[in-house]
Amino acid sequence: MTTFHSFPRLPLELREQIWKDTVEPRTVDVRRVRDRWSQRQLLSSTPIPAILQSCREARNLGLYKRVHFEVDVVKKFENNHAPEVLIEKFFTPDEQGEEEPENVGCPKTEQRYVWLDLDIDILDIGTSAFRDYNSIASAVKRLKFERDDPDGSHLHELKEFVSVDEIHIVCPGGFWVWAGALYDYNWPCAEEKLVFIEPFSGRVARGMEFENVCRQDLEDDES
């Protein structure tokens, strides 16, 4: 049986718990790019969570928040309480019937926001600049990015991600490029929450384990 026809007759509390149990961690890729009018656009290949396409009852639970990244809106809220205001502004439920403004003289951007559960989802920004995400940086808890050269990666901008609990670093040039990274930079999360990924070998190392792997790689190369 693929359809549970009696589901609507279950008590509301039980239905809500079932909806919540369907939520699983995702890696959500988000890219900020400029079009030929120098307007920043939002791109993501991550599909909308299935639960949001099921029914209004599931959507109204607020398990995912609609996240906007428009920089021009951020500037209106630059004050001493910016982080709180920004979260309220950029993480709002999907208002019914709300019209989104179009850029005058420019085609309407197809994607204006992404759906995120910031408690469990990983925000994957790829090689995008950290500063492009300053508007929501204070609310991000799990971050993933890709960098070839840590020395030229503006890692100091990670200080804006004040709430991040875990960071995944994709190292396309190999682990050795990032050797000593635990000591050379002020990471906003605990070292055991740093996850280094070497895509061509499939190796994954966390925290101090990463430095031990780099040391072993160096010894193997010298032998």
N, C-alpha and C positions, 0 to 999 in steps of 0.2 A: 504494500500500500504506500503510495507516494504522497497522498493528501490526507491530512487529519481533519476531517470535516467537523469534528466536535470541538476543535480548538476555540472558536468564538464563544462557546458555552462554558469554558473554564473560568474560574474566578479571576478577576482582573489582576490581583497580586501574583497569581501563578503565571498568567500570561506574560506579565512584565518580567518576571524572573526568567522565563524561557527565552524571551527576546534578549535579555542581558547575557544569558549563557551562550548565545550565538556569536557574540563579539570576540574576535581573536586579534592578536597583534598583527600589524601589517607594516611593511616598509613602503612609505608613500613618497615617490619621487616628485620633486617640485623644482622647476627651473624658471628663472627670471631672465627673459631675453628682450632685446630691443628690436622693434620692427623698422621698416624703412622711414617711418615718421619719427623715429627715436622715442617712441612710446614703449614703455615696459609692458610686456605681456607675460601672462602666467601659463606655463605648460606643464602638464602632468599626464603620464601614460597609465597611472594607477586608476583602475575602475572605481566607480562609486560603490561603497559598501552595499552588499545585496540587501541588508536589512532596511536601508533607506528606500528601496524600490518595492518593498513588500506591501506596506499599508500605512495609513496615517497614524494608527495607534503606535506602531514601532517608531516612526519618525518623531512623534511627539515625546518620546522618552528622553530625547536629548543626549543619546549615547555618543553621537558625533556632533561636532560643531563646524559650522561653515566658516572657513578661514579666508579672509581677504588679505591681499598683499599690496594694495595701492599705496605708493609712497606719498602721493600728493595729499592723501587724507591724513597721513601720519603727521604732517607738518602742522596741521590745525590743532594738534593736541600736545605740543611740546610745552610741558610745564612740570612742576615738581611732582605731580602725580601721574606722569605719563604712562608708566607701566600698567597701572590699574585701569586707566582710561582706555588705553590701547586694547587691552584684553577684552574689555566690555564692548568696544567698537568692532574689533576684528573677529571676535568669536561670538557670533549671534545665531539664533535659530533661523531657519529659512522662513522669512516673513511671507505670508500668503499675499499674492498680488502685487508685490513690490516691484517697481520698475527700476532697472539699473541704468544709470546715465551713460550715454554714448559719448565718445570723444568727437568733438565737432571737426568735420573734415577728414576723419579717419574711420576705417571700417570698425565695427563693433568686435571686440575681442571675444572669441567663442567661449573661452574659459576664464571666469573672473574669480573663482575661489576653488578650494579643495575641501573635502570633508576629512576631519582628523579627530581621533581620540588621543589627546596629548598625553594621557596617562600610560598608554601602552604602545602607540604607533611610533615608528622611527621616521623622522623627517630626513629624507635623503636629498641633499642639495647638489650632489655630484661635484663638479669643478666650479660651480657658481661662487661668486664672492660672498663672504660672510655678511658684509654690510647690506647686501640686498635683502636680508632677512631680519634686520634690526627691529622692524615694526612688531615682530612676534617673538623675537629672541628670548625675552624674559619669561615666556610661557612654555618654551620648548623643553622637554625633559629627555628626549632621546634623539640624538643627532648623528647623521652619517654624511661624510664628505670624502672626496677623492683629491689627492694632491701628489704631484711628482716630487716637488722640492719643498721640504718644510721650511727652509730658510727664506724662501720667497713667497710663502703662503699666507702672510698677514695673520698668523695665528694669534697675535695680540687682540684681534677683533673678536676672538672667542669669549672675551670677558663680558660681552653683552649677553651671553647665554647663561645668565646667573642661576637659573633653575635646572640646568641640565644635569641629569643623573648618570648618563651613559653616552659615550661617544665612540662611533665606529669610524676608523680611518682606513680607507682603501689606498694601498701603496702600489701603484702600477709599476714603479721602478724597482720594486723589491724591498724587503724588510731593511736591508743594510742602509738604505738611504735615510731611514728614520731612526737608526741606532742612536741611543742617547737622548731620544725625544722626551723620555720621562723626566730627565733632569734639566733639560734645556728650556722648557717652557712651563708657564704657570697655567696648568690645566684647571678648568672650572669644576671638574669632578674628581673623585678619588681615582688613584692610579689603577686599582683593580677593575675599574669601570671603563677603562680604555681598551678597545678591541681593535687590533691591527689585522688587516686582511691583505694577503698577497694573492691577487686574482689569478696570475698565471700558474701558480703552484697549488692553489686551493688551501694554503696554510692559513690558520687563524691563531693568533696569540693574544693573551690578555695580560695587561699590567707587567709585573716583574718577569713573568714568563717570557714576554716579548724580548726584554733585554738579554735574558739568558739564551734565547734562540739566536739573537744577533751575535752574541759572543761566540756561540758554538759555530755559526756560519763562518765567522772570521777565522777561527782556529782551523776549520776544515779547509779554507782557502789557502792558509799558510802552510798546511802540512803536505 
